[in-house]
Amino acid sequence: MEPPESAAGGRKRRRRGGGRNRRKPSSSSQQAPAPAAAPPPPSSPPSKRRRKDGTGQAAATPKRGNTSSLLDKMRARLSGGHFRMLNEKLYTCSGQDAFDYFKNDPNLFDVYHTGYREQMSHWPEQPVNVIINWLKSHNASWTVADFGCGNAAVAKNVKNKVFSIDLVSDDPSVIACDMAHTPLEPSSVDVAIFCLSLMGTNYPSYLEEANRVLKPSGWLVIAEVRSRLDPNNGGADPEKFSKAIIQLGFSLVSKDEKNKMFILFYFRKKDKSKVAKSIDWPQLKPCLYKRR
Ligand SMILES: C[S@@+](CC[C@H](N)C(=O)[O-])C[C@H]1O[C@@H](n2cnc3c(N)ncnc32)[C@H](O)[C@@H]1O
């Protein structure tokens, strides 16, 4: 369905209808034609419906309803497109580029998160909730760093002290930075979380930063989109991904693959962790959302 075209078509038919009604037509036909990309002007309902409805009042109600739902649909389509563009940007640039990009226009962050929430509303389970429950079932005295915190759901739902980190902050409790370089002290946190946030092309540098700020024996909890770690669909080999993190100085404690949309990894930093000289990091496939 192409709403703007059908609205324009309606106007055309009415103009051909002759001069006698020129002063009578509905308000829509008096408006200047909208530019192609703009929302359509309100249009009269099809003449068939008018005859059926009998009164002007009855015809006007569905007209307004139809127009606003059309506008809503168009707005949703535009913001959905904007979200997908921003999402692709985040997956295909470095953390520093993403930081500079959002710094220039912090409103884009809201556009991204509105679209992200919409996408996530279709997931049967939210990975961030699994992580929140995991934290709640452990130690409330642990200090947590939530790398790529989004709307800081972790900090809002647990008793722990949480350093929430993201590219943009409209909340004083969120640290705005590229998470490859946080202001956190070395060996200062017990848990580092990456919930769907290993987005940048330089994602290994985020994990190196987590390694720097984690205490010995600290937990590294990673939730990632399943398709990014599906070698049958161009994703990375999850074994290779785990191996790289083990080479960074961690042990894999457990892997939770029961969720349809994401995989969870629970690593622990070794007491005497030693970073391998060279680590073979697999490339993680960008997670691009389809138009709904
Ligand atoms: C997919 S969202 C997930 C948000 C949140 N963790 C959740 O599960 O609801 C990923 C978040 O990571 C953030 N992010 C991506 N790259 C980042 C970087 N280099 N530094 C800081 N935050 C980053 C994005 O801005 C975004 O808010």
The ligand as an ORCA input file, in Angstrom:
! r2SCAN-3c Opt
* xyz 0 1
  C      21.733     -3.004     21.816
  S      21.905     -1.784     23.015
  C      21.682     -2.723     24.506
  C      21.412     -1.859     25.698
  C      21.324     -2.589     27.035
  N      22.558     -3.268     27.365
  C      20.168     -3.561     27.043
  O      20.399     -4.764     26.997
  O      19.030     -3.094     27.087
  C      23.647     -1.557     22.975
  C      24.113     -0.340     23.722
  O      25.542     -0.317     23.666
  C      25.953      1.005     23.499
  N      27.302      1.042     22.910
  C      27.695      0.524     21.722
  N      28.996      0.792     21.502
  C      29.429      1.493     22.584
  C      30.675      2.070     22.937
  N      31.744      1.983     22.140
  N      30.775      2.703     24.131
  C      29.694      2.819     24.949
  N      28.495      2.292     24.660
  C      28.356      1.646     23.486
  C      24.902      1.588     22.566
  O      24.882      2.988     22.621
  C      23.631      0.960     23.107
  O      23.023      1.757     24.085
*
